Amino acid sequence: MYELCKKELPSPPVLMMHGIADDTVAPNQSIQLYKKLKEEEKDATFYLVEGADHGHPYFWWNQH
């Protein structure tokens, strides 16, 4: 039974975007998560967004 629980399940691709000016959640939190995902050979893409804070409108604009 333990081996069944231990089996790794496939994971979906991960897209991460974090504003450098975020003072609610430190950008380092996302950087650490991204590094861990890559260590585990997961499909992850990460963008640090200059000047954006937490929930900045930049994340919702369709013209970049």
C-alpha positions in Angstrom: 0.0 0.0 0.0 2.8 2.4 0.8 4.3 2.1 -2.7 0.9 3.0 -4.2 0.8 6.2 -2.1 4.4 7.0 -2.9 3.8 6.9 -6.7 4.4 10.2 -8.4 1.4 11.5 -10.3 1.9 13.6 -13.5 1.7 17.4 -12.9 0.4 20.1 -15.3 2.7 22.8 -16.6 3.1 25.7 -14.2 3.2 29.4 -15.2 4.3 31.8 -12.5 4.4 35.6 -12.6 5.5 37.7 -9.7 5.9 41.5 -9.3 9.2 42.6 -8.1 7.6 45.4 -6.1 5.2 43.0 -4.3 5.3 43.8 -0.6 2.5 41.3 0.3 4.3 38.1 -0.9 8.0 38.4 -1.2 9.2 37.6 -4.7 11.7 35.3 -3.1 8.9 32.9 -2.3 8.1 32.4 -6.0 11.8 32.1 -6.8 12.2 29.3 -4.2 9.1 27.5 -5.6 10.3 27.8 -9.1 13.8 26.4 -8.2 12.2 23.5 -6.5 9.9 22.7 -9.4 12.9 22.8 -11.8 14.9 20.5 -9.3 12.0 18.1 -9.6 12.2 18.4 -13.4 8.7 19.9 -13.7 7.5 22.0 -16.6 7.6 25.5 -15.1 8.0 29.0 -16.6 8.6 32.0 -14.3 8.5 35.7 -15.0 9.6 38.5 -12.6 7.6 41.6 -13.6 9.5 44.9 -13.2 7.5 47.6 -11.2 4.5 45.4 -10.5 3.2 44.9 -7.0 0.7 42.4 -5.6 -2.3 42.1 -8.0 -1.0 44.9 -10.2 -3.2 45.6 -13.3 -0.3 44.6 -15.5 -1.2 40.9 -14.9 -4.6 41.5 -16.4 -3.8 43.6 -19.4 -4.0 41.9 -22.8 -1.6 44.3 -24.4 2.0 43.8 -23.3 
